[in-house]
Amino acid sequence: MFISAGFTPEVAVLFMDDGLKYLDNDLAPAEGQSDLRKLLKSLPLYDVERLHVLAQSTPETAALSLPADVISKPDFLALIESVDHVVTY
């Protein structure tokens, strides 16, 4: 999962590879772990409205728990180049 932001209030979140587990309604967290998907639903409270999924990583979009734009690898690279800071988890 990539989270990118600059010094403006605009923040974009990109889910890819293992980060997609946080968006998949069909996957449950392991026993004894909390469900972090509940935290993702609070992103709009922090003005985070741009959610993206890398096209090469995405499962069926119908299984996603939050609305996200599916972007291509060139769009992903353009997103990374357009921001001042990139934080990865």
Secondary structure, DSSP 8 states (H G I E B T S, - for coil): -EEEE-SSS-EEEEE-GGGGGGTBTT----TT---THHHHTTGGGGT--EEEEETTT---GGGBSS--EEE-HHHHHHHHHH-SEEEE-
